Structure formats: structure tokens, C-alpha cells
């Protein structure tokens, strides 16, 4: 079931329900019983470093679940706006149809310094001011200019037929970061 973010603008996503904003808990990912080279002395990666990587990511993988339970992973355009991750997709695409049935997602961001996995819920943004803020961020980051109508419909006027796009905010539940000498879990 698709749900909407009741936001006045993109920044409101950060405080929406239980997700968003900085994590409430930061801890080692592995414990003493795990077969891991990381121990209690391994440094934890601060969430601010994870945010920096999310803001700079050139490739973001979105993982959704097909109605039959199989995973579906694809790269998507994503931007970090006001402490929240937003992804774009066509509502009629496989990933869009998956989200209409099950909004639970994983987002994967890879870099040389930190591998990140976010798990949470993708909520479609419908509020016009929020859509325009995210659209401006997409234009600034990727040069991709989307048109946001006064009724909240988002289209790409440069493509034939001006296809519709959905902008979804990812409300995190838990995230994992893997660095050279540490593995950190952040929880909301």
C-alpha cells in the first residue's frame, strides 16, 4: 500500500514519525560471538560521515521486493536534502509497482571509504514545495530538471511524452556502515 509523506516541505521528512533525523543509537555491528575482525575497540563511524557519503554518492542502488517475494535491485537517481535521502523513479516501473505493494526498501551506497546500507520505508512525497526542493537538488547535482506542477505531478519535459516521475523519501529504520577497520550500526 502506497502512503504519502504529510510534509510541508522536504525538511519535514526528517522528523516524520519514528524515522528521519540523526539516529537514536550508534553501536558496533558485530558482537564478541561473531566471527569478525572487529572488536569492542574498533572505532565507530559517526553518522555525520555516513551523511557525507550519502550526499556525495554517484550511484545509489534501491532494492525493492516484487509481489512474489523476489528482490529487485536497480541504480536510481538520489539526493540528500535536509538530512533525508530522496530517490526518483517512474511509478509504473517495476520498482514503482513494487513500492505500491510493499514500501520496505534497502538502499546501498558504495565508496572506497565507507560502504552503506540503509533499511527502511520509501514514502512518496506529494507536497509541492517539498517536491520542488528535491527537484532543485536533482538539477543541481545531476543537471536533471523535472517539472513540478501545482497539483504535485512531476514530469520530465525533455523526454518524449513528458513521463511522470515519483519522488520518494527513504525513512530509515536501521543502517549499517562498513569501513576499513569498523562496522557500525545506526538505529532510529
C-alpha positions, 0 to 999 in steps of 0.5 A: 500500500502506497502512503504519502509523506504529510510534509510541508516541505522536504525538511519535514521528512526528517522528523516524520514519525519514528524515522528521519533525523540523526539516529537514536543509537550508534553501536558496533555491528558485530558482537564478541560471538561473531566471527569478525575482525572487529572488536569492542575497540574498533572505532565507530563511524559517526553518522555525520560521515555516513551523511557525507557519503550519502550526499556525495554518492554517484550511484545509489542502488534501491532494492525493492521486493516484487509481489512474489517475494523476489528482490529487485535491485536497480541504480536510481537517481538520489539526493540528500536534502535536509538530512533525508535521502530522496530517490526518483523513479517512474511509478509504473516501473517495476520498482514503482509497482513494487513500492505500491505493494510493499514500501520496505526498501534497502538502499546501498551506497558504495565508496572506497571509504565507507560502504552503506546500507540503509533499511527502511520505508520509501514514502512518496512525497506529494507536497509541492514545495517539498517536491520542488526542493528535491527537484532543485537538488536533482538539477543541481547535482545531476543537471536533471530538471523535472517539472513540478506542477501545482497539483504535485505531478512531476514530469520530465519535459525533455523526454518524449511524452513528458513521463511522470516521475515519483519522488520518494523519501527513504525513512530509515529504520536501521543502517549499517556502515562498513569501513576499513577497520569498523562496522557500525550500526545506526538505529532510529 
